[in-house]
Amino acid sequence: MFEQRIYNFSAGPSMLPVPVLQKCADEMLNYQGSGMSVMEMSHRSKVYDEIIVQAEALFREVMQIPDNYKVLFLQGGASTQFAMVPMNLLRTGKADYVVTGQFSKKAYQEAKKIGSDIHLAGSTESTNFDHVPTQEELDLRPDADYVHICLNNTIFGTKWHYIPDTGNVPLVADMSSCILSEPFDVSKFGLIYAGAQKNIAPAGLTVVIIREDLAGFTLPGTPTMLDYAVQIKNSSMYNTPPCYPIYVCKLVLEWIKELGGLEAMKERNQKKAAILYNVLDESKLFRAVAAPVDRSMMNVTFRTGNEELDAKFVKESVAAGFSNLKGHRSVGGMRASIYNAMPLEGVEKLAVFMKDFEARNL
Ligand SMILES: Cc1ncc(COP(=O)(O)O)c(C=O)c1O
């Protein structure tokens, strides 16, 4: 059955590790003698409690999350965090946003609906988000309630290669497309959030890692479900949590741990990304979209400069056993999303295909 799987370069939802899917299949009908699948059990049962407790413990261990941070398993996707962050973290109405792509722009626009003084502290929109600003280019205010960034820009294929210095102002990061891809120093952030459907689990789960002193200051009128303090107090179980994605998250974290943790994951991911960027740098046909210093390790964007040829590449790639290589409409060209679960072999085969395509079309 697994021989029939294709290499799926989707930006999300994306590939899950085969051993994780296999375990899901093995445990589907009767989870560890419970007589039911994880999808069918009460979230308040003892058997499920062990799953969610382990998922959190593994998250803490794998990401080395300090004790003064809470890990929350929420719903609503990263997009709900665009609103939840300002509703919870704004105290004076003042926050700084750096816009480096479509998602950080959405976060900025959402915050403007809520805060009275939401400031654009940097933007790379004028060059269609092909890079990320330097620290010197940021216009940060020392009295802002927080600074918001998107660490990896899924659509444009760029990444912050440094964690901006925000002084005493808490840094909030959307890590939807890079969480668990390499080690990050959590203590540099006030809050981290990520939709699960790239590196964590299937869609339906959003992970929030929040420094505990930041919770408990929601704006008046904030819905109960959108209050971090309520979610913390109820251990992510104010209502029914996304039970099955949390279970898959636990399996993914076990898989990462078994492979050697985030250092090992980084090494694997660097190797995979280098293969594709090397092909692009040597190519006379393809060109990488992102500025070399800001290239993403997770989303490799490229194009030929000729839309017909791009379309031909995508069409032929499907026939060759690759899927979802078409770039986002706002960038065009192609995008290979190579998250944790993409095997090295998939990237190597894509590199061969690209070189062959070039030889036939140059
Ligand atoms: C960086 C980033 N932020 C936010 C989102 C939106 O996530 P969701 O669909 O979970 O709301 C995405 C989705 O692809 C993303 O890549």
The ligand as an SDF file (V2000), in Angstrom:
LIG
                    3D

 16 16  0  0  0  0  0  0  0  0999 V2000
    2.5050   30.8780    8.0850 C   0  0  0  0  0  0  0  0  0  0  0  0
    1.0460   30.6110    8.0740 C   0  0  0  0  0  0  0  0  0  0  0  0
    0.2490   31.2990    8.9080 N   0  0  0  0  0  0  0  0  0  0  0  0
   -1.0730   31.0980    8.9440 C   0  0  0  0  0  0  0  0  0  0  0  0
   -1.6820   30.1930    8.1100 C   0  0  0  0  0  0  0  0  0  0  0  0
   -3.1680   30.0100    8.1790 C   0  0  0  0  0  0  0  0  0  0  0  0
   -3.3940   28.8570    8.8760 O   0  0  0  0  0  0  0  0  0  0  0  0
   -4.8130   28.2210    9.1270 P   0  0  0  0  0  0  0  0  0  0  0  0
   -5.2890   27.7250    7.8030 O   0  0  0  0  0  0  0  0  0  0  0  0
   -4.5080   27.1250   10.1100 O   0  0  0  0  0  0  0  0  0  0  0  0
   -5.6890   29.2610    9.7000 O   0  0  0  0  0  0  0  0  0  0  0  0
   -0.9070   29.4390    7.2340 C   0  0  0  0  0  0  0  0  0  0  0  0
   -1.5430   28.4520    6.3520 C   0  0  0  0  0  0  0  0  0  0  0  0
   -0.9990   27.9200    5.4280 O   0  0  0  0  0  0  0  0  0  0  0  0
    0.4900   29.6670    7.2150 C   0  0  0  0  0  0  0  0  0  0  0  0
    1.2880   28.9930    6.3750 O   0  0  0  0  0  0  0  0  0  0  0  0
  1  2  1  0
  2  3  1  0
  2 15  2  0
  3  4  2  0
  4  5  1  0
  5  6  1  0
  5 12  2  0
  6  7  1  0
  7  8  1  0
  8  9  2  0
  8 10  1  0
  8 11  1  0
 12 13  1  0
 12 15  1  0
 13 14  2  0
 15 16  1  0
M  END
$$$$
